[in-house]
Amino acid sequence: MAAKSKELDKKLTEHDIPDVLKEDANGKDTRLTEDYFAVSVLRDFVLSDLLKKDSIEMLYWAGKNLSRNLVLDMQSLPDLFTKAGFGNLEVSNQTKTSYRYTLNGPEVEQRFNLNNDDPEFSLETGVITETVERTIDAYCLGTYTTNSKAQSVSITIKIDRN
């Protein structure tokens, strides 16, 4: 059993923890919730440390499983992403063989800032992939690319209709 010490409290206050609960220079409220910060710390630091090299694959499959458990359809994805603190999701391109989604917003920007411009979005990709797969009844594979300058993510879902 771990015990909390006064020395640990002192170390935590000495470190510069990113302020996710703040206003921008114009006084506009850009705060993210304390719950979001806790999830981000667990996901981006604790899980990646525990899972090491397998974290990307494990989070992708966890996202697919999450979608199965929530029984989502494609129309509900943007609302889920907002409520889950994943960011703002929208379809940016659709063809017969693929869907391309754009993910952005303050939650995504914060993840770029916390992860030195190299965050991973495997969990989100897995959720979208499984949701599209179940909605259109075809095998799908999801990939993502990050744009550190725009602090956004492009998630591509390839459809295999064979």
C-alpha positions in Angstrom: 0.0 0.0 0.0 1.4 3.4 -0.9 1.4 6.2 1.6 1.2 9.8 0.8 4.1 11.9 2.1 4.6 15.5 2.7 7.8 15.3 0.6 5.8 14.1 -2.4 3.3 17.0 -2.0 6.2 19.4 -2.0 7.7 17.9 -5.1 4.4 18.1 -6.9 4.0 21.8 -6.2 7.6 22.5 -7.2 7.1 21.1 -10.8 5.5 23.2 -13.5 2.3 21.3 -14.1 0.6 22.6 -17.3 -2.3 24.9 -16.5 -5.3 23.4 -18.4 -7.6 25.5 -16.3 -7.0 29.0 -17.7 -8.1 31.9 -19.7 -6.4 33.1 -22.9 -4.8 36.5 -23.4 -8.2 38.0 -24.3 -9.9 36.8 -21.2 -11.8 34.1 -23.1 -12.4 31.0 -21.0 -10.4 28.2 -22.5 -10.4 25.9 -19.5 -10.5 22.2 -19.8 -12.0 20.3 -17.0 -10.0 18.8 -14.1 -11.5 15.4 -15.2 -10.0 15.8 -18.7 -6.6 16.6 -17.2 -6.7 13.4 -15.1 -7.7 11.3 -18.1 -5.0 12.8 -20.2 -2.3 12.1 -17.5 -3.4 8.5 -17.2 -3.7 8.0 -21.0 -0.7 9.9 -22.3 1.8 9.1 -19.5 0.7 6.2 -17.2 -0.7 3.8 -19.9 2.1 4.5 -22.4 4.6 3.8 -19.7 2.9 0.6 -18.7 2.3 -0.7 -22.2 5.5 0.6 -23.6 5.9 -0.4 -27.3 2.4 -2.1 -27.4 0.5 1.1 -26.3 -0.5 2.2 -29.8 -1.9 -1.3 -30.8 -3.6 -1.8 -27.4 -5.3 1.6 -27.4 -6.5 1.0 -31.0 -8.1 -2.3 -30.0 -9.4 -0.7 -26.7 -11.1 2.0 -28.9 -12.7 -0.7 -31.1 -14.0 -2.5 -28.0 -15.3 0.8 -26.5 -17.3 1.4 -29.7 -18.7 -2.2 -29.4 -19.7 -1.7 -25.8 -21.4 1.7 -26.5 -23.2 0.4 -29.6 -22.5 3.6 -31.6 -23.4 4.7 -35.1 -21.6 7.2 -37.3 -24.0 10.0 -36.5 -23.3 9.8 -32.8 -19.5 10.0 -33.1 -19.2 13.8 -32.9 -21.3 13.9 -29.7 -19.4 11.1 -28.1 -16.1 12.8 -28.9 -17.3 16.0 -27.3 -18.6 14.3 -24.2 -15.6 12.0 -23.8 -13.2 15.0 -24.0 -11.6 13.7 -27.2 -12.1 16.9 -29.1 -14.2 18.2 -32.0 -14.8 15.6 -34.7 -16.1 16.1 -38.2 -16.1 14.2 -41.5 -13.8 16.1 -43.8 -13.9 13.8 -46.9 -15.9 10.8 -47.9 -15.4 8.5 -50.9 -16.6 5.0 -51.8 -13.4 3.5 -50.3 -12.7 5.8 -47.3 -13.8 8.3 -44.8 -11.5 11.1 -43.5 -12.2 12.7 -40.2 -10.6 15.8 -38.7 -10.2 16.0 -34.9 -9.3 19.3 -33.3 -10.2 21.6 -30.4 -8.8 22.6 -27.0 -8.5 19.0 -25.8 -6.4 18.1 -28.9 -4.3 21.2 -28.6 -3.6 20.4 -24.9 -2.4 16.9 -25.9 0.0 18.3 -28.4 1.3 20.7 -25.8 1.7 18.0 -23.2 3.4 15.5 -25.6 5.9 17.7 -27.3 4.0 17.8 -30.6 3.9 14.0 -30.8 0.6 12.7 -29.2 -1.0 9.5 -30.3 -4.6 9.1 -31.2 -5.0 5.3 -31.5 -7.9 5.1 -29.0 -9.9 7.6 -31.1 -9.0 5.9 -34.3 -10.2 2.6 -33.0 -13.5 4.0 -31.8 -14.1 5.5 -35.3 -12.9 2.5 -37.2 -15.2 0.1 -35.3 -18.2 2.4 -35.5 -17.8 2.9 -39.3 -17.3 -0.9 -39.7 -20.5 -1.7 -37.8 -22.5 1.0 -39.4 -21.7 0.1 -43.0 -21.2 -3.6 -42.4 -17.7 -3.8 -44.1 -14.2 -4.4 -42.9 -12.3 -1.2 -42.1 -8.8 -0.2 -41.1 -8.1 3.1 -39.4 -4.9 5.2 -39.4 -4.2 8.7 -38.3 -1.7 11.5 -39.0 -1.0 14.5 -36.8 -0.4 18.1 -37.9 1.6 19.7 -35.1 1.4 23.2 -36.7 -2.4 23.1 -36.8 -2.6 21.0 -33.7 -5.1 18.7 -35.4 -5.4 15.1 -36.4 -6.6 13.5 -39.6 -8.1 10.1 -39.2 -8.6 8.0 -42.3 -10.8 4.9 -42.4 -10.1 2.6 -45.4 -13.1 0.4 -46.4 -12.6 -3.1 -47.8 -15.8 -4.1 -49.5 -14.5 -7.4 -50.9 
